[in-house]
Amino acid sequence: MVFKNLIIRARNIQKSYGEETVLTNFNIDIWKGGIFGILGMSGSGKTTALRLIAGFDRPDEGRIEMSNKILVDERNWIPPEERNIGMVFQDYALFPHLTVEKNISFGLTKDEINTGRIEEVLDLCSLKKYRDKFPQEVSGGQQQRVALARAIAPNPEIILLDEPFTSLDAYMARDLREEVIALLRTTETTAVLVTHDQEEALSVCDIVSVLEDGEIIQSATPQEIYLNPVSQNVANSVGDPNILSGVSRDGRVTTKLGTFVCAFDGRLNVSIRPECILLELDSRGMYQVKDCIFYGHDQIVTFENKDGDIFRSRMGPTTIYEAGDKVNIEITEVTTFPS
């Protein structure tokens, strides 16, 4: 996907609460029409980044622009109600004393209400039959739809979603996530989704920004992030790779799983994703299966070498592996990083 119009540009953002530094040198670009993900562990600064973009908090340093207009810097400040940004909170933040319809209409002008915007949004979000109910009278999934409907009702330039599916069970989260993404695509709404779930980020976002210790360390397409991480930390954040150490000489590094070509000389970390290790049952194999966790669509097979070092392979479901089986391996791809 090619993006042409920049909506949000944040540069050199610093934010602390007391003595705790949450964001440091935070930089990000958000382009019109895309779904952008900020992926990071709890405490990495994801929610703080959204609150600064929305205007609920003010950065200690740095500059945020929206459509070439300064939202905040050392001299300027535009309050949140004037930014035309919608936000869906992790806990929904619905008004319990207002009906679904009243929650959605809360941020609309009389003219918007009179021109039928509420009906349009209720229909878009499949909420018409719940319009007269209160938030506590509908399911968690329906509450999430109400929160989304309230955010998109004023036609914001961008919507910020703060871990919107974490409070739902796995199946409901998956189904609702698909509905929400389809709605955002249909309405061509630009969105920023923050999440700690790598599968969520990789499967729904056009661009993923990996956030660690308050700083974006890589922004790229999901495929680029997964296949060509810029560091071991990025590789760890979008998978569960086997990490091996070794020393490279003359463009080759020797590890406990074999010798590989590399672009660096000296001490290295070699990252091998489980799906890049193929197993073959062999009664005279060099490795032995320790355990197998079967998921249906695939399985994680744990195996060890003669020294007792443990590794993981992700295999399809058809071959049955049991503890004690002997196997040989084939490694299809590795990534190396200086250690």
C-alpha positions in Angstrom: 0.0 0.0 0.0 1.3 3.5 -0.9 0.5 6.3 1.4 0.5 9.9 0.1 -0.9 12.3 2.7 0.7 12.5 6.1 -1.8 13.1 9.0 0.3 12.8 12.2 3.9 13.5 12.6 5.5 13.3 16.1 9.1 14.2 16.6 11.5 13.9 19.6 8.7 13.4 22.1 9.7 13.1 25.7 7.3 12.4 28.5 7.8 11.6 32.2 5.6 11.2 35.2 7.5 12.2 38.2 10.9 10.4 38.1 9.6 7.8 35.6 10.5 8.4 32.0 7.8 6.9 29.8 8.6 8.2 26.3 12.1 9.2 25.1 12.8 10.4 21.6 9.5 9.0 20.3 9.0 9.6 16.6 6.2 8.3 14.4 4.5 9.1 11.1 0.8 8.3 10.5 -0.5 8.4 6.9 -4.1 8.9 5.7 -6.2 5.8 5.0 -4.0 3.3 6.8 -4.2 1.2 9.9 -1.1 1.7 12.0 0.0 -0.4 14.9 2.1 0.5 17.9 3.3 -2.8 19.3 4.9 -3.0 22.7 4.9 -4.7 26.1 3.0 -3.4 29.1 4.8 -0.3 30.4 6.5 0.5 27.0 4.6 3.8 26.7 1.9 2.8 24.1 -1.1 4.4 25.9 0.9 7.5 26.8 1.7 8.0 23.1 -2.0 7.9 22.2 -2.9 10.3 25.0 -0.3 12.8 23.7 -1.6 12.6 20.2 -5.2 12.9 21.4 -4.3 15.9 23.6 -5.2 14.4 27.0 -1.6 14.8 28.1 1.1 17.3 27.1 4.6 16.2 26.2 7.6 17.5 28.2 9.5 18.1 24.9 8.9 17.6 21.2 6.4 18.4 18.5 3.2 16.8 17.2 1.7 18.0 13.9 -1.6 17.0 12.3 -2.1 17.7 8.6 0.7 20.3 8.7 -0.9 22.0 11.7 1.0 22.1 15.0 -0.9 20.4 17.7 1.7 20.9 20.4 5.2 22.1 20.8 7.0 24.4 23.3 4.8 27.4 22.3 1.6 25.9 20.9 -1.2 23.8 22.3 -4.5 22.7 20.7 -6.9 21.2 23.3 -8.3 17.7 22.5 -11.8 18.9 21.7 -10.4 20.9 18.8 -8.2 18.2 17.3 -10.9 16.2 15.4 -9.4 12.9 16.8 -11.6 10.0 18.0 -10.4 7.6 20.7 -11.6 4.2 21.8 -10.5 3.5 25.3 -9.4 0.1 26.7 -12.3 0.2 29.3 -14.7 1.7 26.7 -15.4 4.7 29.0 -19.1 4.7 28.2 -21.7 6.7 30.2 -23.7 4.1 32.2 -26.6 6.5 32.6 -27.0 7.1 28.9 -28.5 4.7 26.3 -26.5 3.4 23.4 -28.0 6.0 21.2 -27.3 8.8 23.7 -23.7 7.6 24.1 -23.1 7.7 20.4 -24.7 11.2 20.0 -22.8 12.7 22.9 -20.1 14.3 20.8 -22.4 15.4 17.9 -23.7 18.8 17.1 -27.4 19.4 16.7 -27.0 19.8 12.9 -25.2 16.4 12.7 -28.0 14.8 14.7 -30.7 16.4 12.6 -29.0 15.2 9.4 -29.3 11.6 10.4 -25.7 10.9 11.4 -26.8 8.8 14.4 -28.9 6.4 12.2 -26.0 6.1 9.8 -23.6 5.1 12.6 -26.0 2.8 14.3 -26.4 1.0 11.0 -22.7 0.9 10.2 -21.9 -0.6 13.6 -25.0 -3.0 13.7 -26.4 -1.4 16.8 -29.9 -0.4 15.8 -31.6 -3.0 17.9 -29.6 -1.9 21.0 -30.2 1.8 20.7 -32.5 2.1 23.7 -30.4 -0.2 26.0 -27.9 1.0 28.6 -24.2 -0.1 28.3 -24.6 -2.5 31.3 -27.5 -4.3 29.5 -25.4 -5.3 26.5 -22.4 -7.7 26.1 -18.7 -6.7 26.2 -18.6 -7.0 22.4 -21.6 -4.7 21.9 -20.1 -2.2 24.4 -17.0 -2.1 22.2 -19.1 -1.4 19.2 -20.8 1.4 21.0 -17.4 2.9 21.9 -16.2 2.6 18.3 -19.5 4.1 17.0 -19.1 7.1 19.4 -15.6 7.6 18.2 -16.4 7.6 14.5 -19.7 9.5 14.7 -18.2 13.0 14.4 -16.2 11.9 11.3 -12.7 12.4 12.9 -9.6 12.6 10.7 -8.1 9.7 12.8 -9.2 7.2 15.4 -6.9 6.0 18.2 -7.7 2.5 19.6 -6.1 1.7 23.0 -5.9 -2.1 23.3 -9.6 -2.3 22.4 -10.0 -6.1 22.4 -8.0 -7.2 25.5 -11.0 -7.5 27.8 -12.9 -9.9 25.5 -12.5 -13.7 25.2 -10.3 -15.0 22.4 -13.1 -15.9 20.0 -15.1 -12.7 20.6 -12.0 -10.6 20.2 -11.1 -12.3 16.9 -14.6 -11.8 15.4 -15.0 -8.2 16.7 -11.5 -7.3 15.5 -12.4 -8.5 12.0 -15.6 -6.5 12.1 -13.8 -3.3 13.3 -11.1 -3.6 10.7 -13.6 -4.1 7.9 -15.5 -1.1 9.1 -12.4 1.1 9.2 -11.5 -0.1 5.7 -15.0 0.5 4.4 -15.1 4.0 5.8 -11.5 4.7 4.8 -10.8 5.8 8.4 -7.2 6.3 9.4 -6.6 4.4 12.7 -3.8 3.8 15.2 -4.1 0.6 17.2 -1.9 0.0 20.2 -1.5 -3.5 21.3 0.9 -6.0 23.1 -0.5 -8.8 20.9 2.0 -9.5 18.0 -0.6 -11.6 16.1 -3.1 -8.7 16.3 -0.5 -6.2 15.1 0.8 -8.3 12.2 -2.5 -9.5 11.0 -4.5 -6.2 10.8 -2.0 -3.3 10.5 -0.5 -1.8 7.3 2.5 -0.5 9.2 3.7 -1.7 12.6 5.9 0.4 14.9 7.7 -1.5 17.6 8.0 0.4 20.8 10.5 -0.4 23.5 11.5 1.6 26.5 9.7 4.6 25.2 11.3 4.7 21.7 10.2 3.4 18.3 13.0 1.0 17.2 11.5 0.0 13.9 8.5 1.0 11.7 7.7 -1.1 8.7 5.2 -3.4 7.1 4.3 -6.5 9.0 6.2 -8.6 6.6 9.3 -6.5 6.9 9.1 -6.4 10.7 8.8 -10.2 10.8 11.3 -11.2 8.2 13.9 -8.4 8.5 13.9 -7.1 12.1 16.6 -4.5 12.7 17.6 -5.9 16.0 17.3 -8.9 18.3 14.8 -7.0 20.4 12.5 -6.5 17.4 12.8 -10.2 16.5 11.8 -11.1 20.0 8.8 -8.8 20.0 7.2 -10.4 16.9 7.9 -14.0 17.6 9.6 -16.5 19.9 12.8 -17.3 18.1 15.5 -19.7 19.1 18.6 -17.6 20.1 22.0 -19.1 19.6 25.4 -17.5 20.1 28.4 -17.9 17.9 31.5 -16.3 16.5 31.7 -15.4 12.8 34.9 -15.8 10.8 35.2 -15.2 7.1 31.4 -14.7 6.7 30.3 -17.9 8.5 29.1 -18.4 12.0 29.1 -21.8 13.8 26.3 -22.6 16.3 24.9 -25.6 18.1 22.4 -26.0 15.2 24.9 -25.7 12.4 27.0 -23.3 10.4 25.4 -20.3 8.6 26.4 -17.5 6.3 26.4 -14.1 7.9 27.2 -10.5 7.1 29.1 -9.7 10.3 32.4 -10.8 11.8 32.9 -11.4 15.4 30.5 -12.4 18.2 26.9 -12.8 17.0 23.5 -13.8 18.1 21.7 -16.1 15.6 17.9 -15.9 15.6 16.0 -18.9 14.2 12.2 -18.9 14.2 10.6 -22.2 15.1 8.8 -22.4 11.7 12.2 -22.2 10.0 13.3 -25.5 11.6 11.9 -28.5 9.8 12.0 -31.9 11.5 12.3 -35.4 10.0 11.8 -38.5 12.0 14.9 -40.7 11.8 15.8 -43.5 14.1 19.5 -42.5 13.8 18.8 -38.7 14.0 21.1 -36.3 15.8 18.4 -34.7 18.0 15.7 -36.1 20.3 12.1 -34.9 20.8 11.5 -33.7 24.4 7.8 -32.5 24.1 5.1 -31.6 21.7 2.2 -29.2 22.2 -0.5 -29.7 19.6 -2.7 -26.7 18.6 -4.6 -28.3 15.7 -3.4 -26.0 12.9 0.2 -26.6 13.9 2.3 -27.9 16.8 5.4 -26.8 18.7 7.9 -29.6 19.0 10.7 -29.1 21.6 13.9 -31.1 20.9 17.4 -31.3 22.3 20.9 -31.9 21.0 23.4 -34.3 22.6 24.5 -31.6 25.0 21.0 -31.1 26.4 20.4 -27.7 24.8 16.7 -27.1 24.1 15.2 -25.8 20.8 11.7 -25.3 19.4 10.3 -26.1 16.0 6.8 -25.3 14.6 5.5 -28.0 12.4 2.3 -28.8 10.6 -0.3 -31.1 12.3 0.0 -34.3 10.2 3.2 -35.9 11.6 2.9 -37.2 15.2 5.9 -36.5 17.4 6.4 -38.1 20.7 9.0 -37.7 23.5 12.0 -39.8 22.7 11.7 -39.7 18.9 14.9 -39.2 17.1 14.9 -36.5 14.4 17.1 -34.7 12.0 16.6 -31.0 11.2 16.7 -28.7 8.2 17.0 -24.9 8.8 15.5 -22.8 6.1 16.3 -19.2 7.3 18.3 -17.5 10.0 18.8 -13.8 11.0 22.1 -12.7 12.6 22.8 -9.7 14.9 26.0 -8.5 16.5 25.9 -9.4 20.2 
